[in-house]
Amino acid sequence: MPAVELVDVRKSYTEAGQERAVLTGINLSLDPGELAVLIGRSGSGKSTMLNLVSGIDQPTSGTVRVAGTDLTQLNEAERTRFRRDRIGFVFQSFNLIPTLTVGENVWLPIELQRGLDASSRQ
């Protein structure tokens, strides 16, 4: 089973009443442990694609599967839980806590999840 699979993924945004296609018919399959690099000029859809794979955003059409879960079939709350439990992002600067080290910023969500898991057992 692929770790990440995109099947005919399309994403468009409406700007000033005009539809702007950002991703058009993307197909991708990444196996567990496979390393991929996403490169392109500004505005080419890199962040849009990461937002789709993480469930932050939904495609206009197509299918996005991560670890066998079809994110396009989940509602927003389910995608949020999936992202919380299964996806990790390290942002370049946005959403980082400036008083923490890089390692502490990475570790913080893990600790928060542990606290949520412990409180749900009580």
N, C-alpha and C positions, 0 to 999 in steps of 0.2 A: 504494500500500500504506500503511495507517495506521502511524504510529509506535507507537501503543499501541492495543490493541483488547481490550476485555473483553466476553465474550458470556455472558449469563445467569450471571454469577458470584455464587456464594453462599459465605459463610463463617460457620461456627458454631464455638463453643467450648463445651466442657463445664466447668461450674463447679458444684462441690458436687453432682455427680450430675445436674445439670440442663443441658440443651442451651440455649445462648443464641445466637440468630441475630444476627449483627452486620451482614452484608451479605446482602441478599435480592434476587436477580435483577438485578444491576447490568449494564447495557449501556452501553458507552462506546467512542467511536472518536475518536482524536486524530491529525490529520495532522502530518507533519513540519513543524516550525517553528511549529505552533499553540501558543498559550499558554492554559493552563487554570489556574484557581484552585480549590482544594479547600477549602471552608469548612464548618464545622458545629460544633455544641457538643461538648464533651468526651464521649467515649464513642460518638460517632456513626459511627465506622468509618473516619475519615480515615487514621490510621496503618495500620490493617489493609489498606486499599486500596493504600497505598504499598508495604507489605510484599509484597503480591501482585504488583504491577507490577514490583518489583525481584527477585522470585524468592526473597526471604527466607522467605516462607511459601507454602503451596499452598492453593488454594481447596478448599472442601468439594465443590463441583461447578462446572462451567462451564469456560470457556477464557480464558486470559490470553496474548495475543501481544504481543511487543515487537519491533519492527523485523522482523516476519515470523517470528520464532522463537516457537513454542508452548511457553511455560514449563511448562505442565501436563504436557508429555510428557518433560521432562528430569528426571533423578534429582538428588539433592541435590548431588553433586559437579559435575554439568554446570551446574546453576543457579548454583553458587558461581563457577565459571569464567566463565559468562555475565555475572554481576554484576561480577566483577573486571574484565572486559574491556570491558563496554558500559554499565554503570550508575554514576552518581555521586551520592553523597548528601553534603549538608552538614548535619550535625546541629546542633541549637540549642546543645547543650552536651555531651551524652553522646558519647563517642568522640573528642572534640577533645583535642589535646595542648596543655595550658595554657601551655607555654613557647613555643609557636609562634604566629605571627600567623595571621589568618584565611587570608590568601593562602598561607602556608606549609602550613597544614592542608589546603588544597585541592590544593596541588601535590604533597604527600607521596605519595599513592597513585599519581600519574603516574610519579614517580621510582622507586617500588618496582616498578611494572610494567615500566619500562624495564630495571631490574636483572634481573627475572625473564626477560624476553625475551632479554637478552644472555647470561645464564647457560645458557639452553636451546640457544643456538647453538654453545656451546663443546663 
